[in-house]
């Protein structure tokens, strides 16, 4: 494991209980996020290709009950063992495993969709192509990817200091154009993109992107 990945994992091991305390009911306060997730759920089910979805970078597992309540079968993965421990403790009805976004544990074309809720923001530019290729690999033709991200200028930022827990790690606030370009370069096609403006001068806008994995056309 490279040093930056180890730093990210160690930091989120420390942050796991704080995330569980502060983010468990976050969706209740974010109607735009619920709307995007709901659209993903409706389209994934309408694809008629099963109900299995990957919650990639699941953290403490807070999205699992929401996805399950809408008819999907979530399987969460996260880089942090402590995040997974908390997810299993707090949401024991669902499956959670430790995994790296760049090497997912799912079989090829085994999921009707993947949810990347603020998890792609940790990818350095050099890692994005491989990670997005992994997401494309595990989604069935006709399935979907949905992501939420912090919209910015794509410069690396140091985060974690505000927690006062002695941790720091890198993250990237990508522009919506960069995020969409990476997803489409991996082979997906854009279905929907949008955002919510920043609510404070030092806060980023929120970005949302929903994409589809095309069904291969039969040769003529």
KELUM-646792 format. One record per residue: residue in one letter; x, y, z of N, C-alpha, C, O in turn. Coordinates in steps of 0.001 Angstrom, whole numbers, padded with zeros to 6 digits, always signed. Atoms other than C-alpha are relative to their C-alpha. Example, Ala and Ser with C-alpha at 12.3 -4.5 7.8 and 13.67 -1.06 7.14 Angstrom:
a+000890-001190+000000+012300-004500+007800+000900+001200+000000+001936+001181+000665 s-000820-001190-000060+013670-001060+007140-000770+001090+000730-000261+002198+000899 
***
This chain:
x+000853-001195+000000+000000+000000+000000+000890+001246+000000+001823+001340+000797 x-000809-001209+000063+001414+003409-000949-000293+000901+001203-001288+000715+001904 x+000079-000825-001203+001917+006107+001683-001285+000813+000075-001867+000940+001152 x+001220-000804-000010-001044+008279+000643-001232-000842+000303-002134-000397+001013 x+001121+000889-000298-003435+005337+000710+000009-000393+001467-001039-000422+002112 x-000116+000355-001410-002135+004289+004116-000428+001166+000890-001084+000965+001912 x+000405-001190-000762-002594+007860+005379-001515+000158-000011-002125+000442+001020 x+001453-000132+000133-006165+007964+004060-000720-001039+000845-001691-000725+001534 x+000622+001069-000791-007028+004617+005642+000125+000285+001494-000856+000177+002229 x-000210-000254-001418-005510+005512+009001-000858+001155+000494-001419+001095+001588 x+000814-001146-000395-007285+008869+009079-001456-000387+000155-002105+000019+001119 x+001414+000371-000074-010677+007333+008378-000282-001056+001065-001409-001172+001545 x+000155+000856-001180-010111+004665+010985-000267+000867+001236-001113+000535+002067 x+000175-000902-001134-009829+007536+013462-001348+000724-000071-001972+000982+000958 x+001210-000801+000184-012829+009384+012002-001299-000810+000058-002380-000222+000065 x+001198+000838+000161-015248+006432+011941-001101+000326+001008-002257+000497+000622 x+001044-000266-001005-017055+007110+015214-000567+001405-000149-001757+001621+000078 x+000487-001365+000235-017264+010836+014450-000981+000027-001159-002015+000690-001078 x+000915+000071+001141-018848+010076+011066-001325-000640+000401-002395-000176+000009 x+001223+000678-000436-021312+007694+012685-000878+000941+000820-002104+000908+000713 x+000742-000931-000853-022308+010388+015162-000621+001142-000795-001754+001542-000527 x+000424-001230+000662-022617+013287+012725-000762-000207-001304-001524+000669-001714 x+000542+000151+001349-023731+011788+009414-001145-001004-000119-001724-001142-001197 x+001022+001041+000089-026229+009059+010259-001300+000513-000593-001911-000170-001414 x+001274-000550+000494-029239+011311+009569+000216+001114-001012-000674+001939-001219 x-000311-001093+000927-027550+013554+007001-000995+000079-001155-001365+001179-001566 x+000944-000023+001119-029929+012523+004197-001319+000669+000366-001985+001241-000497 x+001246-000639-000426-032870+013765+006246+000039+001505-000219-001001+002145-000376 x-000158-001449+000147-031464+017283+005871+000358+000410-001421+000599+001590-001679 x-000492-000277+001351-030576+017014+002171-000973-000519-001051-000756-001600-001600 x+000994+000473+000973-033598+016754-000145+000567-000205-001392+000124-001104-002107 x-000592+000173+001331-031470+017187-003273+000712-001350-000098+000620-002027-001121 x-000705+001285+000010-029355+014167-002338-000986-001161-000030-000761-002157-000719 x+001025+001043+000046-032452+012093-001670-000585-000115-001404-000830-001220-001887 x+000587+000020+001338-033846+013080-005061+000923-000696-000994+000460-001483-001819 x-000954+000645+000907-030673+012019-006892+000064-001495+000268+000042-002297-000666 x-000030+001423-000333-030501+008726-005034-001288-000697-000431-001254-001825-000921 x+001273+000591+000408-034194+008110-005689-000032-000244-001505-000514-001285-001953 x-000034+000182+001450-033687+008627-009422+000875-001199-000361+000511-002008-001214 x-000872+001155+000228-030791+006167-009360-000735-001299+000309-000674-002247-000473 x+000703+001228-000399-032918+003591-007523-001082-000371-001010-001210-001536-001385 x+001065+000257+000967-035835+003941-009937+000571-000542-001298+000055-001519-001842 x-000590+000431+001266-033618+003589-013002+000666-001364+000132+000564-002194-000771 x-000665+001290-000194-031609+000699-011562-001023-001137+000017-000802-002181-000598 x+001034+001032-000043-034764-001273-010811-000673-000164-001358-000997-001278-001769 x+000649+000067+001310-036294-000382-014172+000864-000704-001035+000353-001180-002048 x-000885+000685+000939-033244-001841-015901-000314-001488-000093+000014-002132-001089 x+000407+001398+000021-034599-005274-014978+001162-000976+000013+001069-002065-000552 x-001206+000828+000001-031141-006693-014326+000427-000381+001412+001608-000615+001674 x-000279+000382-001371-031403-007516-010641-000058+001183+000941-000418+002292+000545 x+000083-001044-001020-031187-005533-007433+001325+000250+000714+001387+001130+001572 x-001280-000144-000700-027531-005871-006338+000707+001284-000407+000918+001541-001592 x-000751-001231+000261-025712-002556-006015+001174+000079+000965+001101-000405+002095 x-001158-000230-000844-022306-001637-004664-000021+001407+000561-000189+002376-000179 x-000167-001300-000654-021987+001182-002135+001504+000178+000184+002079-000332+001146 x-001450-000041+000114-018403+002116-002975+000548+001172+000809+000260+002333+000519 x-000408-001020-000961-016657+003986-000189-001142+000276+000954-001519+001426+001180 x+001256-000064-000760-019600+003256+002081+000138+000678+001348-000867+001040+001960 x-000159-000594-001321-018066+004712+005234-000684-000838+001066-000478-002049+001143 x+000681+000695-001097-020240+003826+008213-001297-000673-000437-002074-001120+000407 x+001150+000758+000500-022930+002318+005978-001318+000725+000040-002373+000092-000014 x+001239-000750-000214-025453+005119+006325-000972-000059-001170-002170+000149-000978 x+000900+000056+001153-026838+004725+002787-000701-001339-000155-001715-001426-000847 x+000544+001347+000213-027570+001007+003041-001495-000098+000307-002238-000622-000522 x+001444+000099-000261-030982+001290+004762-000828+000777-001015-001922+000347-001380 x+000740-000819+000973-032045+004012+002320-000139-000741-001323-001223-000789-001903 x+000042+000741+001266-031130+001956-000741-000884-001237+000119-001641-001557-000798 x+000794+001217-000203-032709-001187+000708-001490+000314+000068-002310-000460-000425 x+001407-000385-000112-035956+000630+001489-000626+000280-001357-001850+000284-001495 x+000488-000274+001350-036228+001418-002220+000169-001192-000925+000104-001053-002147 x+000042+001232+000767-035885-002175-003331+001325-000547-000466+001353-001562-001162 x-001310+000469+000426-032137-002550-003861+000679-000812+001098+000297-000740+002267 x-000756+000832-000939-029698-004962-002212+001428+000523+000051+002252+000131-000774 x-001319-000630-000027-026637-002925-001176+001073-000882+000624+000813-001645+001555 x-001194+000649-000533-023163-004334-000551+001038+001108+000091+001496+001620-000931 x-000905-001112-000205-020846-001741+000973+001448-000425+000117+001757-001450+000725 x-001441+000215-000154-017069-001592+000660+000654+001328+000347+000205+002390-000083 x-000725-001200-000393-014622+000857+002186+001449-000361+000277+001761-001482+000678 x-001424+000197-000231-010873+001263+002475+000324-000167+001482+001288-000848+001833 x-000283-000049-001439-011053+001751+006255-000611-001182+000748-001831-001342+000744 x+000548+001092-000810-011389-001353+008455-000898+000486+001134-001878-000174+001483 x+000815-000494-001109-012769+000773+011268-001355+000498-000489-002361+000314+000195 x+001292-000373+000581-015457+002269+009031-000858-001244-000217-002059-001225+000055 x+000751+001238+000236-016464-001278+008097-000463-000609+001318-001575-001132+001399 x+000423+000520-001308-016519-002346+011746-001242+000747+000493-002196+000130+000967 x+001139-000800-000450-018880+000522+012575-001227-000277-000868-002342-000368-000353 x+001121+000304+000890-021029-000194+009499-000654-001324+000376-001880-001418+000423 x+000548+001300-000391-021430-003832+010532-000708+000081+001341-001728-000577+001542 x+000628-000159-001318-022243-002800+014102-001340+000715-000102-002320+000302+000519 x+001197-000844+000042-024820-000167+013173-001028-000438-001029-002201-000080-000924 x+000908+000411+001082-026328-001791+010063+000234-001478-000310+000619-001842-001421 x-000349+001410+000085-025982-005504+010655-000781-000804-001022-000427-001950-001297 x+000800+000740+000978-028616-006478+008084+000640-000025-001387+000153-000710-002287 x-000583-000144+001333-026300-005610+005193+001452-000473-000001+002087-000589+001047 x-001372+000476+000135-022972-006825+003866+000955+001171-000184+000687+002094-000953 x-001053-001002+000111-019845-004706+004288+001356-000695+000029+001575-001624+000806 x-001339+000588+000066-016241-005522+003388+001038+001093-000244+000746+002136-000829 x-001122-000899+000253-012866-003799+003354+000488-000230-001428+000728-001368-001831 x-000483+000114+001380-011751-003060-000217+000480+001361-000486+000043+002405-000003 x-000524-001194+000651-009849-000545-002309-000819+000262-001269-001108-000662-002030 x+000775-000385+001186-011806+001338-004978+000690-000414-001294+000030-000647-002306 x-000756+000342+001201-009048+000491-007441+000073-001500-000241+000599-001942-001262 x-000002+001467+000133-009503-003264-006874-001207-000552+000743-001089-001028+001872 x+001259+000344-000646-013111-004092-006117-000208-001516+000068+000294-002244-000788 x+000203+001433-000188-014256-007523-004854-001150-000593-000795-001468-001769-000621 x+001170+000463+000741-017202-007807-007250+000412-000664-001314+001418-000299-001922 x-000238+000649+001289-017349-010099-010277-000313+000964-001147-001008+001964-000966 x+000295-000800+001183-017438-008651-013767-001510+000052-000242-002195-000965-000143 x+001408-000181+000374-020862-007239-014696-000950-000696+000975-001879-001390+000563 x+000803+000681-001019-022370-008421-011413-000986+000911+000708-001829+000425+001462 x+000830-000954-000728-024107-005246-010197-000866+000801-000957-000437+001139-002060 x+000861-000860+000818-027045-003285-011550+000376+001462+000179-000070+002321-000581 x-000424-001380-000191-025433-000164-010182+001049+000136+001073+001256-000765+001886 x-000963-000348-001047-022754+001473-008069-000286+001417+000474-000588+002309-000320 x+000187-001294-000644-023126+004369-005650+001351+000443+000543+001965-000270+001337 x-001278-000559-000461-020036+006531-005065-000288+001346+000648-000132+002396+000024 x+000477-001194-000678-021222+009026-002482+001149+000670+000730+001500+000286+001846 x-001158-000721-000528-018334+011423-001864+001203-000909+000224+001992-000680+001140 x-001159+000890-000109-015828+008605-002353+001022+000229-001105+002205-000047-000908 x-000946-000256+001088-014285+009587-005702+000853+001231+000265+001845+001445-000431 x-000749-001223-000290-013038+012850-004164+001379-000285+000599+002212+000616+000693 x-001297+000339-000580-010121+010983-002583+000999-000504-001036+002154-000769-000702 x-000864+000566+001028-008683+009780-005888+000940+001049-000577+000505+002083-001085 x-000976-000847+000683-005474+011392-007061-000171-000157-001503-000638-001201-001958 x+000180+000097+001453-005457+012156-010804+000560-001270-000606-000040-001829-001524 x-000631+001192+000574-003124+009225-011488-000800-001271+000250-000607-002268-000445 x+000773+001193-000360-005592+006785-009895-001393-000029-000615-002073-001053-000545 x+001406-000099+000399-008820+007941-011503-000362-000939-001136-001431-001547-001106 x+000338+000846+001140-008672+006022-014766-000196-001447+000432-001158-002099+000025 x+000113+001384-000461-008056+002686-013040-001239-000203+000854-001929-001213+000718 x+001151+000138-000879-010737+003299-010423-001310+000045-000775-002203-000766-000531 x+001224-000084+000794-013393+004361-012916-000141-001209-000925-001253-001640-001226 x+000041+001234+000770-012448+001379-015056-000523-001166+000816-001236-002024+000294 x+000532+001031-000896-013152-000855-012061-001512+000141+000154-002237-000854+000134 x+001442-000205-000116-016569+000698-011641-000723-000461-001261-001772-001101-001187 x+000595+000449+001264-017328+000112-015301+000002-001526-000084-000966-002128-000550 x-000123+001463+000079-016123-003491-015015-001104-000709+000773-001657-001697+000291 x+000905+000747-000877-018459-004458-012179-001472+000272-000289-002334-000469+000184 x+001403-000321+000300-021643-002813-013537-000460-000783-001236+000264-000898-002225 x+000579+000708+001134-023879-004828-015825-000325+000974-001132-000665+002128-000869 x+000518-000828+001092-024624-003471-019297-001470+000353+000275-002276-000520+000599 x+001341-000458-000332-027761-001407-018819-000113+000528+001417-001149+001074+001795 x+000003-000474-001383-026805-000564-015220+000466+001439+000128+000695+002123-000870 x-000215-001424-000248-025985+002755-013592+001092+000258+001041+001376-000574+001903 x-000920-000563-000994-023390+004732-011673-000566+001334+000447-001037+002124-000371 x+000371-001313-000505-024279+007631-009406+001074+000453+000981+001563-000332+001794 x-001014-000522-000908-021833+009883-007606-000384+001391+000483-000983+002183-000244 x+000060-001340-000571-021915+012885-005310+001430+000421+000290+002254-000392+000710 x-001374-000454-000181-018821+015048-005067+000017+001480+000355-000980+002186+000207 x-000210-001414-000287-017450+018385-003957+000517+000660-001276+001539+000239-001819 x-000375-000658+001248-017238+020711-006953+000969+001141+000288+000701+001999+001128 x-001005-001031-000215-014143+022883-007151+000908+000138-001196+000462+000022-002338 x-000965-000247+001064-010999+023514-009159+000946-001167-000224+001866-001062-001035 x-000771+001230+000154-009484+020018-008843+001389+000041+000635+002163-000904+000483 x-001271-000035-000699-006507+021155-006815-000057-000868+001244-001103-000996+001881 x-000051+000832-001202-005369+018858-004027-000187+000882+001232+000320+002002+001294 x+000253-000704-001256-006537+019926-000575+000371-000916+001147+000283-002138+001023 x-000253+000774-001205-005501+018812+002888-001218+000123+000905-001651+001224+001246 x+001216+000034-000811-008468+017772+004978+000268-000746+001303+001314-001372+001476 x-000070+000729-001252-009088+016376+008434+000353+000830+001210+000047+000445+002338 x-000467-000793-001140-007625+019140+010565-001157+000504+000857-001042+000585+002080 x+001129-000564-000749-011023+020544+011526-000628-000987+000973-001389-000585+001853 x+000545+000998-000930-011893+017286+013287+000664+000070+001364+000123-000431+002350 x-000780-000071-001243-009266+018054+015954+000352-001373+000553+000470-001562+001763 x-000361+001359-000401-008388+014362+015992+001409-000369-000459+001816-001527-000372 x-001388+000227+000363-004853+014758+014682+000198-000741-001306+001217-001408-001489 x-000124+000705+001281-005492+013417+011176-000009+000998-001153-000602+002073-001062 x+000022-000761+001243-004853+014799+007697+000044-000979-001170+000582-002080-001059 x-000013+000820+001205-005375+013428+004196-000319+000885-001190-000821+001999-001039 x+000237-000746+001230-005630+014545+000583-001403-000255-000534-001925-001366-000436 x+001224+000171+000786-008853+015151-001296-000016+001026-001120+000747+001992-001120 x+000061-000826+001205-009823+016764-004577-001436+000434-000244-002347-000393-000291 x+001295-000538+000390-012748+019038-005367+000041+000194-001511+000457+001248-001992 x-000070-000048+001458-013066+018272-009081-001074+000915-000585-002122+001137+000020 x+001035-000727+000721-014889+020434-011570-001016-001019-000531-000659-002170-000781 x+000982+000908+000587-018141+018915-012862+000434-000526-001362+000166-001677-001706 x-000444+000419+001330-016591+018821-016327+001038-001123+000101+000995-002081-000671 x-001005+001048-000183-013621+016768-015096-000637-001301+000460-000275-002379-000012 x+000659+001202-000489-015859+014368-013230-000744-000701-001138-000633-001915-001304 x+000746+000588+001109-018099+013845-016250+000948-000591-001043+000679-001665-001581 x-000954+000498+000981-015096+013440-018566+000596-001326+000432+000738-002237-000384 x-000551+001254-000490-013597+010740-016368-000981-001151-000105-000611-002256-000501 x+001030+001033+000046-016856+008813-016167-000286-000425-001444-000425-001614-001727 x+000291+000352+001392-017520+009002-019903+001212-000648-000672+001049-001519-001526 x-001197+000654+000532-013901+008114-020731+000047-001474+000405+000596-002302-000322 x+000035+001393-000456-014459+004921-018717-001001-000836-000777-000945-002065-000731 x+000964+000729+000819-017351+004008-021036-001454+000266+000328-002340-000190-000395 x+001376-000344-000360-020450+005355-019262-000510+001158-000866+000271+001890-001475 x+000615-001156+000644-022881+007814-020812-000801+000786+001048-001445+000200+001918 x+000663-000849-000991-024294+010750-018869-001518-000058-000152-002051+000055-001256 x+001458-000054-000050-027953+010570-017848-000461+001318+000606-001403+001946+000122 x+000399-001194-000750-028143+013484-015439+001207+000557+000728+002017-000200+001263 x-000962-000640-000885-025850+015985-013802-000606+001278+000529-001445+001896-000125 x+000532-001198-000618-026562+018857-011465+000798+000333+001240+001820-000292+001523 x-000731-000408-001185-025503+020583-008307-000808+000917+000883-001887+001384+000520 x+000574-000921-000971-026331+022665-005286+001075+001031+000323+002185+000655+000699 x-001016-001028-000243-024541+026019-004857+000545-000058+001418-000123-000533+002336 x-000616-000071-001321-022164+026520-001951-000840+000877+000922-001391+001892+000495 x+000795-000772-000953-023894+027774+001183+000851+000900+000888+000330+001560+001787 x-000901-000864-000758-020821+029565+002576+001231+000274-000863+001562-000536-001729 x-001145-000345+000845-017764+031304+001087+001115-001037+000006+001793-001214-001006 x-001092+000977-000088-015358+028613+002284-000464-001432-000238+000284-002372+000028 x+000541+001323+000271-017580+025678+001281-000118-000222-001503-000332+000731-002252 x+000155+000274+001428-017715+023934-002101-001458-000208-000376-002298-000491+000479 x+001300+000428+000509-020763+023441-004264-000046-001527+000015+000993-002187-000004 x+000176+001445+000057-022193+019916-004271-000321-000388-001441-001176+000229-002077 x+000259+000472+001347-022092+018041-007568-000586-001399-000003-000289-002206+000878 x+000637+001313+000128-024153+015042-008694+000038-000429-001457-000235+000366-002356 x-000082+000537+001355-023696+012826-011730-000574-001414-000007-000193-002256+000807 x+000595+001320+000201-025781+009845-012865+000335-000440-001414+000102+000299-002371 x-000442+000486+001314-024457+007718-015726-000446-001427-000211-000748-002150+000739 x+000540+001286+000437-025481+004603-017653+001079-000779-000730+001843-000204-001505 x-000890+000858+000773-023440+001656-018914-000782-000543-001184-001713-001324-000990 x+000793+000403+001164-024668+001098-022473-000036-001517-000190+000895-002235+000174 x+000128+001395+000397-025907-002257-023627+000644-000153-001371+000333+000599-002294 x-000702+000188+001283-023673-003560-026412-001001-000324-001099-001923-001117-000911 x+000863+000254+001159-025335-003517-029800+000471-001261-000721+001670-001464-000915 x-000354+001211+000739-025452-006822-031649+000565+000381-001375+000042+001289-002020 x-000562-000315+001317-023275-006802-034795-001004-000275-001114-001802-001207-001024 x+000930+000180+001127-025164-006451-038070+000646-000851-001079+000027-001117-002109 
***
